[in-house]
């Protein structure tokens, strides 16, 4: 350890280091994105690694990147089921929702409502957009 900070006991890996705000930004990328496309090269701050530690038998969680649908399609389905009860706390008229794999969980959601009055779909749409990321 090179930094005197507490680390969660459940941490698989710990990267210690620093970013010098006076240093110029460096190019990174392109990176494969879960949408099946590559993000362009862009400028980022340089991270200077001073230590890398890990627990015994550490697990490095990762996913494959490629043209959808990939395994993230199953993660999207799982998140739909996990977040539906929380969404209903805020918007109780939502009967169900589905994020198709083709939308890669970006701005495409099919929503089923228990509609009770005109304009309710707008209320739900604005409510979902206002929930943030």
ZIHULIN-V908569 format. One record per helix or strand of 3 or more residues. SS is the DSSP state (a for helix, b for strand). FROM is the first residue (numbers start at 0). LEN is the number of residues. Records with the same first field share a line. If there is no record, write none. Layout:
SS->FROM-LEN ; FROM-LEN
//
This chain:
b->12-7 ; 25-3 ; 41-3 ; 46-8 ; 93-5 ; 109-4
a->71-19 ; 100-3 ; 119-10
//
